[in-house]
């Protein structure tokens, strides 16, 4: 399954008064999908522990990711983000023991270097998840800090690397003996680094060590950028956190000028403050999950929620790049946010709408086959993090074992309601194949990702909108119908003469129809037009 897409060769006939005639065309494959050369990419997020097991030990590994790169490339994703791969005592690896290591569960540094090389061969970039809010309590930095504090050895460089108090300030402070306490905002095994030290002295020892870590990955191992974890926790205020990000961004760009930096801010924002740091992107949680703009447009048929995404982001982001997603390893699965279990069409359409937005987009592994999180069957019936990070259902020998701590009583039919990858690839109307067409459409018309949309027409009483992106010869016009049940028509004659360049339908057998200047879109359909 390669290069599945929608590129429609349609014949435009000249009509009196510049009326439009569009020949109805079905979705079909496109050839020569262009490579993405800048930062407006579409990323595929991988949770390595659960993704692909190449050696049969039940745990996902780097070689498994390498073996599945063609799967990701075939869907026309042009970048991957791996959650942390450093040495760590936990399955999720967000408590780092050694920043210059690969956890042996995942493989070796040589394996990782080969992964980077294989990504670059395919024109894909790779982001390292860099956890700088905290370390593991087994990290040598922390061990040396504790020793220096307990011995009052102020000359030891690690003396101020972590936050310290002479009393327990609240429940996130933990004893290290001698009436001294350290901060661990997430838990005792994740002590918080002292970012105030860096703001007060950007050349301090801690700053130099973090710069050395970034240089190690950007230069020595040729990664293309960083996803920065928990940047909303660096310090107490968002403005201080933005200053921390400014230092990280400036330092990283001084090492590798074209690296891409995207941050996890406070989930509730204010996002404009984080973008003021100069970073490329900060995840816009207001568009994500079940209550976000993308989901609202797709499952509640609110076309204004879609058109407002670009217009709102333009005021928030400034010179940065919007970073959009529906779900990730913390938030839960897209099938729930988009009510895709009830109807796969809304799961597809949510992705389609996101692919029409300005910026960089992210998709969580397994959401393309409808993986589902689920509550415990016994005890407190809640969804735990491990249930959001279940094994990818390949349907082959790369299948990983369930994450330790997950409920063993939940059947595969609940975890994987739409089946495995193997069966979904064979279904031309599957979510996987829809995503493939959406990514190809986005990459084939660069104006889509690189321009904020200007809404030319929308109506509160209807489900259809006409949006222009870009100017001149590169401009495209996007028509969307967010209705789940009703076809919608739009007379385009007052906007000029067009040719139909591409379509994206949740049902490949149901595509737009035209009659002179009138375009009719089936439910949950997108059309891309070019002016002639």
C-alpha positions in Angstrom: 0.0 0.0 0.0 1.9 3.0 -1.2 1.0 6.5 -2.4 -2.7 6.2 -1.9 -4.2 9.6 -2.5 -6.6 11.8 -4.2 -5.3 13.7 -7.2 -8.1 14.4 -9.6 -7.5 15.4 -13.2 -10.6 17.3 -14.1 -11.5 19.2 -17.2 -12.6 22.9 -16.9 -14.8 24.3 -19.7 -15.2 28.0 -20.2 -18.7 29.1 -19.5 -20.4 32.5 -19.8 -19.9 34.9 -16.9 -17.0 32.6 -15.6 -19.3 29.9 -14.5 -17.6 26.8 -13.3 -17.8 23.3 -14.7 -16.2 20.5 -12.6 -16.1 16.9 -13.8 -17.0 14.5 -11.0 -14.0 12.4 -10.2 -13.4 9.6 -7.7 -10.5 9.5 -5.3 -7.5 7.8 -6.7 -3.8 7.3 -6.2 -1.3 10.1 -6.7 2.3 9.7 -7.8 5.4 11.5 -6.7 4.1 12.9 -3.4 6.6 15.7 -2.6 9.0 15.5 0.3 8.5 18.1 3.1 11.6 20.2 3.4 10.7 22.5 6.3 9.2 22.3 9.7 5.5 22.1 8.7 5.5 18.3 9.0 3.1 15.6 10.0 4.5 13.5 12.9 3.7 10.0 14.0 4.2 9.6 17.8 5.6 6.3 19.0 5.6 4.8 22.5 8.6 2.5 22.0 7.8 0.0 24.8 4.6 -1.0 23.1 5.2 -0.4 19.4 7.1 -3.3 17.7 9.1 -6.1 19.2 11.9 -7.4 16.9 13.6 -9.9 19.2 10.6 -11.7 20.8 11.1 -10.6 24.4 7.6 -9.0 24.5 9.0 -5.4 24.7 9.1 -2.9 21.8 12.5 -1.9 20.6 14.3 0.4 18.2 15.0 -2.3 15.6 11.2 -3.0 15.6 10.6 0.7 14.8 13.2 0.5 12.0 11.4 -2.6 10.6 8.1 -0.7 10.6 9.4 2.6 9.2 8.0 1.7 5.7 4.5 1.3 7.3 4.8 4.9 8.6 6.3 6.2 5.4 3.6 4.5 3.3 1.0 6.6 5.2 3.0 9.7 4.1 4.0 10.8 7.6 7.2 12.8 7.3 8.5 12.6 10.9 8.4 10.5 14.0 8.5 11.5 17.7 9.6 8.8 20.1 8.7 9.1 23.8 11.9 8.8 25.9 14.5 6.1 25.1 17.1 6.9 27.7 18.1 4.5 30.5 15.3 4.5 33.1 13.8 2.3 35.8 10.3 2.6 34.5 8.5 1.3 31.3 7.6 4.9 30.2 11.2 6.2 30.6 10.2 9.7 31.7 12.6 9.5 34.7 16.0 9.6 33.1 19.0 7.9 34.7 21.5 8.9 32.0 20.7 11.5 29.3 23.5 10.1 27.0 22.2 6.6 26.9 19.7 4.2 25.3 17.8 2.0 27.6 18.9 -1.6 27.1 15.3 -2.7 26.8 15.1 -0.8 23.6 18.5 -1.6 22.2 21.9 0.2 21.7 23.1 3.6 20.7 24.1 1.9 17.4 20.5 0.8 16.9 19.3 4.4 17.5 21.9 5.9 15.1 20.6 3.4 12.4 17.1 4.5 13.1 18.1 8.2 12.5 19.8 7.2 9.3 16.9 5.2 8.1 14.5 8.1 8.8 16.7 10.5 6.9 16.9 8.1 3.9 13.1 8.4 3.7 13.0 12.2 4.0 11.6 11.8 7.5 12.8 13.7 10.6 13.1 12.4 14.1 12.4 14.1 17.4 13.9 13.1 20.7 11.7 13.4 23.8 13.9 15.5 26.2 12.8 15.5 29.8 14.4 18.6 31.5 11.9 19.3 34.3 13.1 16.4 36.3 15.4 13.4 36.3 15.3 9.9 38.0 16.3 9.7 41.6 18.9 7.3 40.3 20.5 9.9 38.1 24.1 10.8 39.1 23.3 14.5 39.1 20.7 13.8 41.8 22.9 11.4 43.8 25.7 14.0 43.8 23.2 16.7 44.8 22.0 14.7 47.8 25.5 14.0 48.9 26.6 17.6 48.6 23.5 18.8 50.6 23.8 16.2 53.4 27.5 17.2 53.8 26.9 20.9 53.2 29.5 20.7 50.5 28.6 24.0 48.7 31.7 23.9 46.5 30.4 20.7 44.7 28.8 21.8 41.4 25.7 19.7 42.0 24.8 21.5 45.2 22.0 23.6 43.6 21.1 21.3 40.7 17.7 20.4 42.3 15.2 22.3 44.4 15.9 22.1 48.2 14.1 23.3 51.4 14.7 22.8 55.1 11.0 21.9 55.6 8.3 20.0 53.8 6.5 22.7 51.9 3.7 20.5 50.6 3.0 17.0 49.4 5.4 17.2 46.5 8.4 17.6 48.8 10.3 14.5 50.0 12.8 14.0 52.7 16.5 13.2 51.9 17.6 13.2 55.6 19.0 15.9 57.9 15.8 17.9 57.8 16.3 18.6 54.1 13.7 18.1 51.4 13.7 18.0 47.6 10.9 18.7 45.2 9.3 16.1 43.0 6.2 17.5 41.4 5.2 14.2 39.8 6.5 11.7 42.5 9.5 11.1 44.7 11.3 9.2 42.0 11.3 12.3 39.7 13.2 15.1 41.5 12.8 18.5 39.9 15.8 20.3 38.4 16.4 23.8 39.7 15.6 26.0 36.7 15.8 29.2 38.8 19.6 28.5 38.8 19.7 28.8 35.0 17.5 31.9 34.8 19.8 33.6 37.3 23.0 32.4 35.6 22.7 31.1 32.0 26.3 30.0 32.2 26.0 28.0 35.4 27.1 24.4 35.6 23.6 23.0 35.2 23.1 25.1 32.1 26.4 23.8 30.7 25.5 20.2 31.4 22.1 20.6 29.7 23.7 22.3 26.7 26.1 19.3 26.5 23.2 16.9 26.4 21.6 18.8 23.6 24.8 18.9 21.6 25.3 15.2 22.1 21.9 14.4 20.5 21.8 17.2 17.9 25.3 16.9 16.6 26.8 13.5 17.7 23.6 11.6 16.9 22.0 13.9 14.3 18.5 14.2 15.7 16.3 16.9 14.1 14.9 18.4 17.3 13.3 17.9 20.6 9.9 17.4 22.1 10.2 19.0 25.6 8.3 17.4 28.4 6.4 19.1 31.2 7.7 22.6 30.5 4.7 24.0 32.4 6.3 22.6 35.6 9.8 24.3 35.3 8.8 27.1 37.7 5.8 28.5 39.3 4.7 31.0 36.7 4.0 30.7 32.9 6.2 33.7 32.2 9.1 32.1 34.0 8.5 28.9 32.1 8.6 30.8 28.9 12.0 32.3 29.8 13.3 28.8 30.5 12.1 27.8 27.0 13.7 30.8 25.5 17.1 29.7 27.0 16.5 26.1 25.7 15.5 27.3 22.2 18.3 29.8 21.9 20.8 27.2 23.1 19.6 24.5 20.8 19.5 26.8 17.8 23.1 27.9 18.5 24.1 24.2 18.2 21.9 23.3 15.2 20.2 26.3 13.7 17.5 24.4 11.8 16.4 22.1 14.7 12.7 21.9 15.6 11.6 22.5 19.2 8.1 21.7 20.4 7.1 22.0 24.0 4.4 20.5 26.3 3.1 23.7 28.0 0.5 23.9 30.8 -2.4 22.0 29.4 -4.7 25.0 30.0 -2.3 27.6 28.5 -1.8 30.5 28.2 -0.3 29.2 25.0 0.7 32.7 23.7 3.0 33.1 26.6 4.8 29.9 25.8 5.1 30.9 22.1 6.6 34.2 23.2 9.7 32.3 24.1 10.6 31.9 20.4 10.2 28.1 20.2 8.9 26.6 17.0 5.8 25.0 18.6 3.8 24.4 21.7 1.1 21.7 21.8 -2.3 23.5 21.6 -4.4 21.4 24.0 -7.4 23.6 23.2 -7.8 21.7 19.9 -7.2 18.2 21.4 -9.3 15.5 23.2 -13.0 15.2 23.3 -13.8 18.8 24.1 -11.3 20.3 21.7 -11.9 22.2 18.4 -11.1 19.3 16.1 -13.3 16.9 17.9 -16.1 19.4 18.2 -16.1 20.1 14.5 -16.1 16.4 13.6 -18.5 14.9 16.0 -20.8 17.8 16.8 -21.0 19.1 13.1 -19.7 22.6 14.1 -18.1 24.1 11.0 -17.2 27.3 12.9 -15.1 25.2 15.3 -13.0 24.2 12.3 -12.7 27.6 10.7 -11.9 29.2 14.0 -8.8 26.9 14.5 -6.6 28.8 12.1 -8.0 32.3 12.9 -7.5 31.7 16.7 -4.0 30.2 16.2 -2.9 33.1 14.2 -3.4 35.4 17.2 -1.8 32.9 19.7 1.2 31.7 17.8 2.9 34.8 16.5 6.0 33.9 14.5 5.8 30.2 15.7 4.1 27.2 14.2 0.9 25.7 15.6 1.3 22.2 17.0 -2.0 20.3 16.7 -3.0 16.9 17.9 -6.1 14.9 18.9 -4.6 12.5 21.4 -1.3 11.3 22.9 0.2 9.0 25.5 -1.3 11.1 28.4 -4.7 12.1 27.1 -6.3 8.9 25.9 -7.2 7.6 22.5 -8.6 9.4 19.5 -11.4 6.8 19.0 -12.9 8.0 22.3 -12.3 11.7 21.6 -13.9 11.5 18.2 -16.6 8.9 19.1 -15.2 6.6 16.5 -16.4 3.5 18.0 -20.0 4.5 17.2 -18.9 5.4 13.6 -15.4 5.2 12.1 -16.3 8.1 9.9 -15.9 10.6 12.7 -12.5 9.2 13.6 -11.4 9.6 10.0 -13.0 13.0 9.6 -11.3 14.4 12.7 -7.9 13.5 11.2 -9.0 15.0 7.8 -9.9 18.3 9.4 -6.6 18.5 11.3 -4.7 17.8 8.1 -6.3 20.9 6.6 -5.0 23.2 9.4 -1.9 25.4 9.4 1.0 24.1 11.3 2.7 20.9 12.4 0.4 17.9 13.3 0.9 14.9 15.5 -0.8 11.5 15.5 -0.6 8.9 18.2 0.4 5.4 17.2 -2.5 2.9 16.9 -5.1 5.6 16.6 -5.2 4.8 12.9 -6.6 1.3 13.8 -8.9 2.6 16.5 -7.0 1.4 19.5 -9.1 2.1 22.6 -8.3 2.9 26.2 -10.6 1.3 28.8 -11.3 1.4 32.5 -10.2 -1.3 34.9 -12.7 -4.2 35.3 -12.1 -4.5 39.0 -11.5 -2.1 41.8 -11.6 1.6 41.0 -13.0 1.6 37.5 -10.8 4.3 35.9 -8.5 4.5 32.9 -4.9 4.2 33.9 -1.9 5.5 31.9 -0.9 2.0 31.0 -4.2 1.5 29.2 -3.4 4.4 26.9 -0.1 2.8 26.0 -1.1 -0.7 24.9 0.7 -2.8 22.3 0.2 -2.0 18.6 -2.0 -4.7 17.1 0.2 -5.7 14.1 -1.3 -9.1 13.5 2.3 -10.5 13.0 5.4 -11.5 14.9 6.2 -7.9 16.0 3.4 -7.9 18.6 4.4 -6.7 22.0 3.2 -8.1 25.4 0.6 -6.0 27.4 2.2 -3.3 29.5 2.8 -4.5 33.1 0.1 -3.3 35.4 -2.7 -3.4 32.8 -6.0 -5.3 33.4 -5.5 -8.9 32.1 -9.3 -9.4 31.9 -9.9 -7.0 29.1 -10.5 -8.8 25.8 -8.8 -7.9 22.6 -12.2 -7.0 21.1 -12.3 -4.1 23.6 -8.7 -3.0 23.1 -8.8 -3.3 19.4 -12.4 -2.9 18.2 -11.4 -2.2 14.6 -9.0 -5.1 14.3 -5.3 -5.3 13.6 -3.0 -3.5 11.2 -2.9 -6.4 8.8 -6.6 -6.5 8.2 -7.0 -2.7 8.1 -4.4 -2.3 5.4 -6.5 -4.6 3.1 -9.6 -2.5 3.6 -9.5 0.4 1.1 -12.0 2.3 3.2 -10.2 1.9 6.5 -8.9 4.6 8.8 -5.3 3.8 7.8 -6.0 4.3 4.1 -8.0 7.5 4.8 -5.0 8.9 6.8 -2.8 8.0 3.9 -4.9 10.0 1.5 -5.2 12.9 3.9 -1.4 13.1 4.4 -0.8 12.9 0.6 -3.3 15.7 0.0 -1.6 17.9 2.7 1.9 17.3 1.3 0.8 17.8 -2.3 -0.5 21.3 -1.7 2.0 23.1 0.6 -0.3 26.1 1.1 -2.5 24.0 3.3 0.0 23.5 6.1 1.8 26.8 5.7 -1.0 29.4 5.6 -3.8 30.4 8.0 -7.2 30.0 6.3 -9.3 33.0 5.3 -13.0 32.0 5.5 -14.8 33.3 2.4 -18.1 31.6 3.1 -19.8 29.9 6.1 -23.3 29.9 7.5 -24.4 29.1 11.1 -27.4 27.3 9.7 -25.4 25.1 7.4 -22.4 22.7 7.7 -20.3 24.0 4.8 -17.5 26.5 4.5 -15.2 27.8 1.8 -11.7 28.7 2.9 -8.8 30.3 1.0 -5.2 29.4 1.9 -2.2 31.3 0.4 -2.0 33.7 -2.5 -1.1 33.8 -6.1 -0.3 30.6 -8.0 0.1 28.6 -4.9 -3.3 29.4 -3.4 -5.8 26.7 -2.7 -9.5 26.8 -1.8 -10.8 24.3 0.7 -14.5 23.4 0.9 -15.7 21.3 3.9 -19.0 19.7 4.8 -19.1 18.7 8.4 -22.6 17.2 8.4 -22.7 13.6 9.3 -25.8 12.8 7.4 -26.6 15.5 4.8 -25.0 16.4 1.5 -24.3 20.1 1.1 -24.1 22.3 -2.0 -22.2 25.5 -2.6 -22.5 27.8 -5.7 -18.9 29.0 -6.4 -19.6 31.2 -9.3 -19.2 34.5 -7.4 -15.7 33.4 -6.2 -14.2 32.8 -9.7 -13.4 29.8 -11.9 -11.8 26.7 -10.4 -10.5 23.3 -11.1 -11.0 20.4 -8.7 -7.6 19.4 -7.4 -8.4 16.8 -4.8 -11.1 15.3 -2.5 -11.1 13.5 0.8 -14.2 11.5 1.7 -14.8 9.3 4.6 -16.4 6.9 2.2 -14.3 6.4 -1.0 -17.4 5.4 -2.9 -19.1 8.7 -2.1 -17.3 11.7 -3.7 -18.3 15.3 -4.7 -20.6 15.9 -7.6 -20.7 19.0 -9.8 -23.2 20.8 -12.0 -21.8 23.8 -13.6 -20.7 26.1 -10.8 -22.4 24.1 -8.0 -20.4 21.8 -5.9 -22.2 19.1 -3.9 -20.3 17.4 -1.1 -21.4 14.2 0.6 -21.4 14.1 4.4 -18.0 14.6 6.1 -16.1 15.5 2.9 -13.3 17.9 2.0 -12.6 19.2 -1.5 -9.5 21.2 -2.5 -9.8 23.6 -5.5 -7.3 25.6 -7.5 -8.2 28.8 -9.4 -7.9 28.9 -13.2 
